[in-house]
Amino acid sequence: MNWRRQEDAVAFFHSMKALSIALRELGRVERVARATALGSDDGPLMDEGEAFIDFSFTYAHRVADRFARAVGPMLYEKYGTLHESFRPLQKALLDGTVSAGACLVDEKALRSIFDNNTGWYDVLRGPSGEGGIRRGIRDLFEHEPGRLMVSRQQANDDPPTLSARFYAAQYRIRGTQEMLSPELLPTLRRMVTGMATMATFFRQACHLLDPSGAYVRSDWFFISASGEDNDVSAFWPRIASN
């Protein structure tokens, strides 16, 4: 592997570490929000929540493109001709237009992964169909003049919970604030689970995971970060036994 591709692999793991840290800190914000009575000064904690939600979606997008650059040598003999960002690579694989020499893995399985396990990327960038009718959440954050708002809610005697949505800018509001996103925290959890699930299938296709092992691991993307265990693992899927 040439030095440039080694640097691509290092960049991928650095991006994964940054995403893991952002998710860890968001897990901490959730934990503190549940443990603190309503009526406290929420401002600083909500500010942290906004920042780490933004970081998480931003770094998830960066991880996707770093992944596309880093995995080339594992997939094709002439990997230097592959697309270096996620969606063009996905499109080329599904269209059968990859021209990179011999495929080093099960090409049918590889196409199936990029066809059936990339919904998490649509959450980030919007669907890949023509016209781009709706934007993904990362693109809303990046291009739409609006505001990410985080608040706490409480039902009966249950612990307080965090709520996070992206709202349109004031000049677009007609009477009530227009919400441009779903609830972001459960969306983020589903997205991270989808990313990790794709990674598990990718490992199997590349013979990096023993399918007869005692556990089915859905955490290949995970980079360990120090801190409270429940904070570190708050947004990652659990490892399920066979």
Buried (B, 14 or more C-beta within 10 A) or exposed (E): EEEEBEEBBEBBBBBBBBBBBBBBBBBBBBBBBBEBEEEEEBEEBBEBBBBBBBBBBBBBBBBBBBBBBBBBBBBBEEBBEBBBBBBEBBBBBBEEEBEBEEBBBBBEEBBBBBEEBBBBBBBBBBBEEEEEEEBBBBBBBBEBEBBBBBBBEEEEEEEBBBBBBBBBEEEEEEEEBEEBBBEBBEBBBBBBBBBBBBBBBBBBBBEEBEEEEEEBBBBBBBBEBEBEEEBBBBBBBEEEEE
